[in-house]
Amino acid sequence: MTPSQPQPAIFVPHGAPSFALRPGAAGAAIAALARTLPLPRAIVIVSAHWDTTVPTVGRADRPQTIHDFHGFPAALYEMHYPATGCREAADEVVAAIRAAGLEAERAPARGLDHGAWIPLRLMFPEAEVPVIPLSIQSHGGPQQAWLLGRALAPLAEQGFLVVGSGNVTHNLRDYQQAARGGAIPAYVRQFPSWLADRLLAGDTAAVLDYRRRAPGAVAAHPSDEHLLPLFVALGAGGDSPRVERIHAGVDDCVLAMDAYSFAPVSSLPGTLQTACGEDAIGARAITRGTRSGTGSASDVSDAAVVPAADAAIAAIDR
């Protein structure tokens, strides 16, 4: 067995696909964050762009780079992220989700959509860490996403880095209008400010109920999917995690590019239960502080999910 180091869970922005070409301050911030972390055993990437009925775990040995966008510069379609997978680690993710009472399925050939590979290319440009994609379930809302994250919390203590990838504001209609020029809408300032305040205060119940409580919530998120990865990361941070707002900013007038870290308040180093090559795993148990560089190379029923989420939220409110 090789000792592992606990990881925080993090939420990062992926912006528009052009973020890969012009990462700016947000790209620099998430790249710098990655360099402060112990090198993970594996990355569980939860992208807003993979939405399934049941939590589904990618199990490809070499997940392909998916260019799931249209009308952007040709250079974007030439970019590839040479990630590797790890079937054993993927199976541990499935087992952890099922152990928490949720359903989970496997996807043997799932690649990495732009919500996954664009931030990972900035954070881990050498693609030296196995990547395990995990889907969201937009029909389940914030509570189900948070419960999914809670299921992943034990893995974070064993060296898995859970990365949620979305945006703190995401309104496609306003994004298209902004491309023609215009001011930053008020909700692009109001909603991220409210969210940061509640997250830093540890008010998980309010955050999960953001659509009723937050100013500008519906304008910021006409649909939930781009905020759901944040709830997964929040849950994966464990009980009352230490919350840090890593970056705050706005791209393209309407995309809030905030990034967060959710670190367990207390956790003990664990041991790796499986290995994708012991030599490789041993090499990963190093601190990345000296690294630099930002670019290279089945239905879940409401009857099962909602009562569990309501009970969890009630416990938080108490």
N, C-alpha and C positions, 0 to 999 in steps of 0.2 A: 504494500500500500504506500502511496505517496501522499505526504501531508498536503492539505489544501488550505487556502486562505479565504476567509469569508469575503464576499463581495457585497457592495451596495447594489440596489436596483436603481436604474436611471431612466429618465425620460428625455428624449432628444427630439429636436425638430428635423423634419426632412424637407420642409418648404416645397417649392415647385421643383420639377426636375432640373431646372437650371442651377439649383443650389450646388450641384456637382461641379459646375463650371465656375461659379462665383460664390464660394462658400462664405466669404466675408467674416465678420466678427463672430457670428454663430458657429461657423465651421471651425474657426480657430479655438473657440471656447470648448467645443466638444472634443476636439483633438487633444487639447491640453488636459481635459478631464481624463481621457483615456490613458494618458501618460502617467497619471498619478496612481493608477490602479495596479494591484498585483495582476500579473498576466492571468486571465481567467482560464479555467479548465475548459469551458465551452461557453458560447454566447447563445442565449435564448432570445431571439429577436421577434418582437411582437409588432407587426406593421399594421397600420390602418388600412392597407390595401389588400389584405388577405382576410376575407370575411366568410365564415362558414357557419353552418347550423350547429355543429358540435366542435369543441376545441380539437384542432387537428395539428399534428406535429410532423414536420418535414423530416424525412429520414434518408435523403439522398446522400451518397458518398461525396459527390461534387455538385452541389446545387448550382444550377445555371443562373446567369444574370438575365433577368427579365426586363425588357424595355417596354414597360406597360404604359406608354404615353405616345402622343402624336403631336406633330407640328413644332417640335423643338429643333435646335441646331443639330446638324449631322454629327458633330463631335460627340454628342451624348450617346448616340446609337453605336458608337465605336468603343465606348467604355465597357469594360468588363471587370468584375471583381472575382478573383480566382479562389473563392472560398472552398474549404473542405467541410464535409459533414462528419458525423460520428454516430453510427447506428446505436452503439451502446448508450451513449449519452442521451440520444433521442428517446430510447426506451425508458430511461430513468425519468425523463420529463413526463412521458405517458403514465408511468407508474405513480408519480407524485400527484398528478391530476386525479387519477382514479382513486388514490388513497384518500383524497379530500372529498370523495363522494360525487365528483363530476364525471361525466362521460369524456372519453378521449379516443381519437382515432389517429391512424398513421397515414401519411402521404409519402409513398416511397420515392416519388420523382419531383417533389415540389422544389422550385427554384426560389430565387430571391427577387422580389419585386423592388421597384425603385424606393419604396419606403424603407426597405431593408438595406439594400446594397449601397445606396448613396451615403447615409451616415456612417455605415461600417467602413466604407472606403476611406473616409476622412479619419476615423478613429483608429482603425487597425489596417493601415495601408499595406502592410506586408501579408495580410490574410493568414496570419500564423495561428489563429485560434479557430477551432471547429465552430461552425454556425448551425444552429438548430432553429428553423423558423416555426413560429406558433401562431395560429390564426386567432382573430377576434370573433365575437358573436354579437353583431350589432343589435339583434333582436333582444338580447338579454340586458342591454343597458349598462349603466355604471356599476350597479350592484353585482351583476354577474361577472363583469370584468375584474372588479376588486376581489371577488371570491376566487377567481382564476389565479390572480396574483398571490393570494394567500396560500394557495396550493403549491406555488413555486418557492415560497419563502425558505423551506428546508434546503432546497437546492442551492440557494444563494449562500447559505452557510457552508456548503461543500465546494465552493469555488465556481459555481455557475454565475455568470453575469447576465441578469435579466435586463433587457433593453426594450423599452417601449418607444415606438417611433410614430409621431403624429405631428400635430400642431395645436397650440393653445387657442388659436382662432383659425377657422377654416370655413370661408364662405365663398364658394366658387362663383356665384353671380357677382359679388363685389370684386372678386379677383379679376374677372373679365372686364368689369367697368374700370378698375384701377389701371389696367393696361392702356386704357384710352386717356388716362390722366385724371387726377382728382386728389382730394385731401384724404387723410387717414380718418376713417369713421370713428365716432366716439367710442363704440364698443371695443375697438381694438386696443384702446387704453384701459377702459373701465373693467372689462372682464379679466384680463390677465392680472390687474392689480388686485381685484377681489380674490381671485384664485390663489395668488401668492400669499395674501393675508391669511386666508383660511388654512392653507397648507402649512404655513409656518407656525400657525397657532395650534396645529394638531387637530383641527376641527374636521375630522373625516366625514362625519355625518352630513355636515353642510356641503362638503365637496361632492359627495355622492348624490346629493339632492340639488346640484347646481342649476338645473333647468328651472326650478321654482325659486331659488334663493338669489341667484347671481344677477347683477345688472348686465343687460345686453346678452344674456346667455343664448337666446334663440337666434339672434343675429350672428353671434360668434360661431355658433354650431347649429345650423339648420337641421343637421343630423348628427348623431353622437360619434360616428366612427373615428374621427380624427382625435378625439379626446379619450377614447376607450383605452389606448395603450398607456396613458398616464395612470389610469386607475389600476391597470395590471401592475405597473411598476410600484405604485403606492402600496398595493397589497403585498407584493413580494418583499417590500422593506420590513415586513414583520410588524409586531406590536409597537405602536407609538414610535415610528422610526424618526431618526434625526433627519430633518428636511433641510436641504440647501438649494437655494435658487442659483444655479450655476451661471445662467445667462438670461438676459431680458433684452429684447429688441424686436424690430418689425422689418420684414422684407416685403417689397411689392405693395406697400401701403396697407395691406390687410392680413398678412400672415405673421402672427406673433410667434417669434422663434425662441421662446423660453425653453430652458433646459433645467432639469431638476435631478438631484440625487436623494435617494431614500435609503439611509443606512440603518441597520438594526442597532438599537441602543446597546444591547449586550448579545454577544454571540461567541461561541467557542469554536476554535478551528476543528474541522472535521477531517475525515479521510476519504479519499476517492474510492468509490465502490467498484468502478470499472475503469478500464483504460483503453484508449485508442492508440496503443503502442506506448509501453512504459517509458522509453527513452524520450519520446515526444512530450509526454505528460510531465516528466521530470524537468524538462527544459522550460516548461510553461510556468513552473512555480517560482518565478523570479519577479522582482519589482521592475516596472517599466519606467521609472522616473527619469532615466537618462535618454529615453527615446525622443525623437523629434521627427517632424515632417507631417504633412497633412494630406498628401495625395500621391498615389502611385497605383503602381499597379491597382345519417342517423340523427334524430332531433333531441335537443335538450329541452325538456318540457318546462313550461312556466311553473307547473306544480312542484317540480323538483328544485328549481333555482330560486324563485321568489321568496318562499318561506324561509329558506336558509339565509338569504340576503337580509330579509326583514329582521330576523333574529339577531344577525350580526350587527346591523345598524342600531337596533334597540339596545344592544349591549354597549355600543359606543356612546349613545345618548345618555346612558346611565353613568 
